[in-house]
Amino acid sequence: MQVCVQVRAITQQPLPGIENEDSDCAIGVPGSTWEQAPMTIDTLKPRAKRLRAAVAQMLKVSITHSQALELVAKEENYPNWDAACASVRHQLKKSGSSVAKEHSIQVTVQGAQEPTFSSIFDGNQNVATDLIRVLDMSCGRGALVVIAGFGIEGKTTTANAVMEWLAAANHQHASDIKGQANYRLFDEIRDEATAFQAVALAEAGVKVVATIHAKQGYGLERVRSYLRSYGAGEMLLDRLSANGLALTIHQELVWSDPSVRNQLVQQRRDELATILKSILRHEPVIANNPTTP
């Protein structure tokens, strides 16, 4: 097919009558010094858009946006668009530009003391600094903060403390801020749809705080695995990471009195046992009365 042969020639010359959008990525603009832009998904997609218009005008062939993406991928010597995306993601990760920051904190449990933002993060100033930076509303951009850890490690308590701090910082009540468009709390990401919603909202400008059950070093990776299963959202997560707007905090609790933790563990087991018994008790019941026509 001649379309593939003429792709490079078409994309590297000015197109009469066709507006060059995304001028920072445009090539062949008369009177300008052209430099090769770094290859990212954000530069490849505008190329596909221009290529589609060029093919329609110069070759009188109508192609879909998906076909244009495949042609751009082949122009860059990739077998298909998915391979190009995977390679770009790998290069970003290798350069360190898409690796989100991750912190580990240990929070000491002091009896019945109610944890606050200060009591949790005062001993972890670097974490507090990064947290304040990504959640700063004055920047006008969204962010994703993932609080990871195992069960009974205080993830939800810390997430609520962060939301209360956000409310105080913006002179609002904590119960009001959770329902606002600019803030969102996801108490436990445990499925693909929730993971996508959290990442999509963060990319759209919402400050998202979420918890997830994961071991150290795998908080954001578990979010990614959900997105991969969902079939969308990985590129959004990469963009957040590359822009420094994704932050993972892995939390462990240090118990001054281990017996308190043991009591909580037993309480959690009892609750789960009660739920399981309730489920088993409500088995489908077949009516004894014969059905009526």
SVG drawing of the C-alpha trace seen along z (x, -y; Angstrom):
<svg xmlns="http://www.w3.org/2000/svg" viewBox="-52 -33 70 60">
<polyline fill="none" stroke="black" stroke-width="0.4" points="0.0,0.0 1.4,-3.4 0.1,-5.1 2.9,-3.5 5.6,-4.4 4.5,-8.1 4.0,-8.6 7.3,-10.1 7.2,-12.4 3.7,-13.6 4.4,-14.3 7.6,-16.2 6.2,-18.8 3.9,-21.8 0.3,-21.0 -1.4,-23.8 -4.9,-24.5 -4.4,-22.4 -3.9,-24.1 -0.9,-22.8 -2.3,-22.2 -0.1,-21.6 2.5,-24.0 5.1,-22.9 5.0,-19.5 4.6,-20.8 7.2,-20.0 8.0,-21.6 6.7,-25.0 8.1,-27.6 10.3,-30.2 11.0,-28.2 14.0,-26.2 12.8,-22.7 14.1,-20.5 13.1,-16.9 10.7,-16.9 11.2,-14.1 9.1,-11.1 6.2,-10.8 2.6,-9.7 1.7,-13.4 3.8,-14.1 2.9,-10.9 -0.9,-11.5 -0.9,-15.0 1.3,-13.5 -1.3,-10.8 -4.0,-13.5 -2.0,-15.5 -1.2,-12.4 -4.8,-11.4 -5.7,-14.8 -2.7,-14.7 -3.6,-11.3 -7.2,-12.4 -6.1,-15.5 -3.1,-14.3 -3.9,-10.6 -7.7,-10.9 -7.8,-8.0 -9.9,-8.0 -8.4,-6.4 -9.5,-6.1 -7.7,-7.7 -6.7,-4.2 -5.2,-3.4 -3.3,-6.7 -1.8,-5.8 -0.7,-2.4 1.0,-4.2 2.9,-6.6 4.0,-3.6 5.3,-1.9 7.1,-5.1 9.0,-4.9 9.9,-1.2 7.4,0.4 5.2,3.3 2.1,1.6 0.8,-1.2 0.8,0.8 4.5,1.6 5.2,-2.1 3.4,-3.0 5.2,-0.3 8.6,-1.5 7.9,-5.1 6.8,-4.1 9.9,-2.0 12.2,-4.9 10.4,-7.3 10.8,-4.9 14.5,-4.2 15.2,-8.0 13.4,-8.3 11.0,-10.9 7.9,-8.8 8.8,-7.2 6.5,-8.6 7.9,-9.4 7.4,-6.9 7.9,-7.4 7.7,-5.0 6.6,-6.1 6.2,-4.5 3.5,-5.9 3.6,-5.2 0.2,-4.4 -0.2,-6.1 -3.2,-4.4 -6.5,-6.1 -4.9,-9.3 -6.7,-10.5 -4.1,-10.8 -3.9,-14.1 -1.9,-15.3 0.7,-16.8 1.1,-13.8 1.4,-11.5 3.8,-13.6 5.8,-15.8 8.5,-13.1 8.5,-12.7 9.2,-16.3 10.2,-15.2 6.9,-13.3 4.9,-16.3 6.7,-18.6 5.9,-16.5 2.4,-16.0 1.8,-19.7 3.4,-20.3 1.2,-17.9 -2.0,-18.9 -1.5,-22.6 -4.6,-24.0 -2.9,-27.1 -1.1,-25.2 -4.5,-24.5 -3.6,-20.9 -4.8,-17.5 -2.8,-15.0 -2.9,-11.4 -1.8,-10.5 -1.9,-6.7 -1.6,-5.5 -0.5,-1.9 0.0,0.8 -1.4,4.0 -4.5,4.5 -4.8,2.7 -2.0,0.3 -4.1,-2.9 -4.4,-3.7 -7.9,-5.0 -7.2,-7.0 -4.2,-8.7 -6.3,-9.4 -9.0,-11.0 -6.4,-13.1 -5.1,-14.3 -8.6,-15.3 -9.2,-17.1 -5.9,-19.0 -7.0,-19.9 -10.3,-21.2 -8.5,-23.3 -6.1,-24.6 -9.0,-25.8 -11.1,-27.0 -13.8,-24.4 -15.3,-21.6 -14.0,-18.1 -17.4,-16.7 -18.0,-19.3 -14.6,-18.9 -15.1,-15.2 -18.1,-16.1 -16.4,-18.9 -15.4,-18.7 -11.8,-19.6 -11.2,-16.9 -12.0,-13.2 -11.3,-10.4 -11.2,-6.8 -11.2,-4.6 -9.6,-1.4 -9.0,-0.9 -10.0,2.7 -11.2,3.0 -10.4,1.8 -13.2,-0.7 -12.3,-2.5 -8.6,-2.7 -9.5,-4.2 -11.8,-6.7 -9.2,-7.8 -6.5,-8.3 -8.9,-10.0 -10.1,-12.5 -6.5,-13.3 -5.6,-13.9 -8.7,-16.1 -7.6,-18.4 -9.0,-16.8 -6.9,-16.3 -7.3,-12.6 -6.4,-10.8 -6.8,-7.0 -5.8,-3.9 -4.8,-0.5 -3.8,2.8 -0.2,3.4 3.3,4.1 6.1,1.6 7.1,0.5 4.0,1.8 1.3,-0.8 1.2,-2.5 2.1,0.7 -1.1,2.3 -3.0,-0.7 -1.3,-0.1 -2.2,3.6 -5.9,2.6 -5.6,0.1 -4.0,2.7 -6.9,5.1 -9.3,2.3 -7.7,1.6 -7.3,-2.2 -5.7,-4.7 -2.0,-3.7 -1.0,-6.7 -2.9,-9.0 -0.9,-7.5 2.4,-7.9 1.5,-11.6 0.8,-12.2 4.1,-10.6 6.1,-12.4 4.7,-15.7 5.5,-15.0 1.8,-14.8 1.7,-11.2 2.9,-10.3 2.8,-7.0 3.1,-6.7 3.6,-3.3 2.6,-3.2 3.3,-0.9 2.1,-1.3 4.4,-0.9 2.5,0.3 3.6,-1.0 1.4,1.7 1.3,4.8 -1.7,6.2 -3.9,3.4 -3.0,4.5 -3.8,8.1 -7.2,7.0 -7.8,5.1 -6.8,8.1 -9.2,10.3 -11.9,7.8 -11.4,7.7 -11.5,11.5 -14.8,11.5 -16.3,9.0 -15.3,11.0 -16.7,14.2 -20.0,12.4 -20.2,11.2 -19.4,14.7 -22.1,16.3 -24.6,13.7 -23.9,14.5 -24.1,18.2 -27.4,17.8 -29.0,16.0 -28.9,18.9 -31.5,18.9 -34.8,20.2 -37.1,22.3 -40.8,21.6 -42.8,24.6 -46.0,23.3 -46.5,24.5 -46.3,21.7 -49.5,20.4 -50.0,19.9"/>
</svg>
